[in-house]
Amino acid sequence: MLQIEHVSKQYKTGDFVQQALDDVSVNLRDNEFVAILGPSGSGKTTLLNIIGGLDRYDSGDLIINGTSTKKYKDRDWDSYRNHTVGFVFQSYNLIPHQTILSNVELALTISGVSRKERHIRAVKALEQVGLGEHVNKRPNQLSGGQMQRVAIARALVNNPSILLADEPTGALDSETSVQIMDLLKEVAKDRLVVMVTHNPELAHQYATRIVELHDGVILSDSNPVVEEEVPKEQAQHRTFGKASMGLLTSLSLSFNNLRTKKARTLLTSFAGSIGIIGIALILSVSTGVNRYIDNIQRETMTSYPITIQEQSFDLNKIMDSAQESEKEAKSHKDLKAIYPDDSSIKGASSLTSSITQNNLTGFKKYLDNPKSEIHQYVGSVGIQYSYDTKFAVFGHDPEGKLVSADKVTMGAQDTGSAASQMASANTNSDMGDIQSMQMSHLTGKTDKNKAPEIFGEIMPGADAKTTISKVVTDNYQVVDGSWPKAKDQVVLVLDKNNQIPVTSLYKLGVLPSNQYSDIMSKLNSGQEVETDTSPIDYSKVMQQKLSMVPAADQYVKGDDGHYRYIGDNADEMAKVADKAMPLQIVGVVRPNEDAKATPLKVGVGYTRQLTDYLIDQAKTSPIVTDQEADQDHSVLNGMAFAPADDAAKASDAKDYIASLGVSQKASMAQGFMSGSSAGVQMGAGSQGSAATAPSEQASASGAMAEQQTAQAFDQYIATAPQDVLVAIYNQYVSTGTYADNLSDFGMVSRNAPSRISIYTDSFENKNSVGDAIKHYNDKASEKNKIVYTDYVGLMMNSVTTIINVITYVLIAFVGVSLVVSSIMIGIITYISVLERTKEIGILRAMGASKRNVSNVFNAETGIIGLLAGLLGVGITLLLIIPANSIMHHFMGTTEVNAALPVSGGVALVVLSVVLTLIGGLIPSRKAAKQDPATALRTE
């Protein structure tokens, strides 16, 4: 019988005292199922912990079968928990890095039961709870109900006389709860089961006795023990034996823990071995650093390929100009006069004149030839070709409004586009994207109908069969959904913090477009802006419907046979978008924490299959077919691309104006008269005539109707001088070129990529690729020579200096390495204690003593020290070989040979173990002093 006599328990926090139990007395039979009910804070868990020996009472006595526990010390309580009590917790409290068999064996292990016997008993216990087929699984491979069954098997494996269950069904569904309660009811047939629960229904259904607590006092007892059942003998002080965990058991538990954290164990051991390596062979430090540099080459090359743009800067020319300006400035000897500084003008001139047009078509032919010299240096990622496909993407915001992925609100000027593009470039672009932006600003080249900035192609594999490059899949993780597998599938790309620019969400229609309009309006007026940054579910984004409209489909053919651009007309584009190819967001991805390369821009990623589709679609589109049929005239207005002279331009201007509607003609008239010097002069010189300038008539009347403005403009154009008509042609009519039109319509040739990226696996191969391009240029004509900037080469100019600094730092580090190693191992062990606090609580709950816990962590530090010593000696022996070769080469003698004596190697291993044990002594003592009840509550 278990007797609780006048037990009280207080918790003190500063001056605050909480009475958890107040003179509680209750007797529990050897065979019954007792449910303890009560609200939170009533003392239920405290009473359960006191019964289980996890917590100590302040006064009273706990008597177990005539044995008083008043004088119990820590080791007595440890033995009591190990031999008499079994625990079942709400959160299961299984050790995650152990199999369920090992979890169940744990109590037997602490008891000192032999390996063979505890295996048999643990398997039997698991079979009793219906888990005989899952013995080799780990807890994270089981359901909640199964994990609770494991906890019950662990509690019963030592055949305790008391089973304590703290909210055993609190984390389970109702069906599983019933199964667990049936199991506990079966267990209660031959032992005492005490269960704390908040569920009165289960308690009344299964328990044979219900005790209600409130504010640390028993309010009711449904089946109290009558006086005749209480033993008359006076309680005596006795022990329950002793828990026994040997050194081998401690080593086994520590080894299993370290084995589940191989990477950290290896890194910790390597860090601890640095001092050993330094003592054994200080001359090997530089070689070690160079090996490290060699190991990171492939990762660096993946992030920084050799990139060749369609247009590129000749950086050498810019640098030469800057150096020339510097020399000229230094040449001024007389400092008594003022010298105008024209360096900014010369710099701008050298910048614009350094822009080179690369013939990527010819260079691609060279790359496509498998016999070309360059292929022997190309890395595993291969050669990637990028194409500037043109398309628009539309969607509907939560309010049903049509939005564009390029400028959010259809039919309105996107005042925030420049800012959002610049933010995108600053955060998401690679070197090539930034160079492209700079190039467009300098050349003034328009890029009508270009793809939305937030869309980017996912790097494909080196072979045609691989949709997504291994570089992408290795460095990105799919947080929801999957990678795209078809042309109409895309993924949302987040940054490492799971973030995406809020402007991108407006452009995709995930957030209401009216919010975006309000933000832009406030920005323009200088008001403070607040944005909606509340979290968005992955499912909401993946359910967003998008439509992809190729550039060619943004033009419609009129009755006059000419095509009209409708890309800025919301109503017409809404109809086109409804019939366009839908894009499905099939996944959400983000870079891994340890990502070495992040080639995807934050936004939306699509596959090369979509690029191929757009290229093929543009090639066969009606507008491209019609334009290719007449390469002299624009299909947009029928005008010639290159009028023969000014007279032809004047004639085309008249024809163009005559084809305009009244509103368009009036708008042109007002714009031309207000913005053109010719228009002002014309207006001033036409006073009183029938062809009076529209601007003059407008100022006279103040509100001339469109019809009147258009008629007046027609009258003026009929007699306008040729130079004015040529000005109108250049400003309003100029049709550009045949190539410009095809580009605007989305026509792309696979033989003319906009960018070529060549990936290598090492700096040496990168330099060889540069040499191969030089050899190509030597044979190419002047206009076909390739100009590019090797940003990696510029970045690596200071590598030699960095290596030297690292070498000096490591040499200085060797002098204090032993002390640092000891401190480091102590810190790592302390972290391990913090990580395994709950495991410590589990061990203590099953009867492990403070010494047992301390031995577990001492064994762990000893294993790490042994590994560190062996690793240090092994690395030193390996480094001696290249170190000797280098010394032989540079010293010109073979007489100097580094060697590590066997006795020295053994001494270093022993020293490593001793140092790590010393370093882990304080953390292991801290682990041993953990209060078991507090440790079990730690997450």
Secondary structure, DSSP 8 states (H G I E B T S, - for coil): -EEEEEEEEEEEETTEEEEEEEEEEEEE-SSEEEEEE--TTSSHHHHHHHHHTSS--SEEEEEETTEE-TT--HHHHHHHHHHTEEEEETT----TTS-HHHHHHHHHHHHT--HHHHHHHHHHHHHHTT-GGGTT--GGGS-HHHHHHHHHHHHHTT--SEEEEESTTTTS-HHHHHHHHHHHHHHTTSSEEEEE-S-HHHHHHH-SEEEEEETTEEEEESS---GGGS--S--EE---------HHHHHHHHHHHHHTTHHHHHHHHHHHHHHHHHHH-GGGHHHHHHHHHHHTHHHHHHHS-EEEESEEE-HHHHHHHHHHHHHHHHT---TTS-----HHHHHHHHHHHTEEE--HHHHHHHHH-TTSGGGGG--TT-EEEE----EEEEEE-TTS-EEETTTEETTS--TTHHHHHHHHHHHH--HHHHHHHHHHHHH----TT---TTEEE----SSTT-SS-HHHHHHEEEEEE----STTEEEEE--TTS---HHHHHHTTSS-HHHHHHHHHHHHTT-----------HHHHHT-EEEEEEGGGGEEE-TTS-EEE-TT-HHHHHHHHHHSEEEEEEEEEEE-TT-S---S-SEEEE-HHHHHHHHHHHHT-HHHHHHHH-SSB-TTT--BSS-SSHHHHHHHHHHHHHTS-HHHHHHHHHHHHHH-HHHHHHHHTTTTSTT--HHHHHHHHSS--HHHHHHHHHHHHHH--HHHHHHHIIIII----HHHHHHHTT---TTS-SEEEE--SSHHHHHHHHHHHHHHHHHS-GGG------HHHHHGGGHHHHHHHHHHHHHHHHTTHHHHHHHHHHHHHHHHHHHTHHHHHHHHHTT--HHHHHHHHHHHHHHHHHHHHHHHHHHHHHHHHHHHHHHHHHHS-S-------HHHHHHHHHHHHHHHHHHTHHHHHHHHT--HHHHHT--
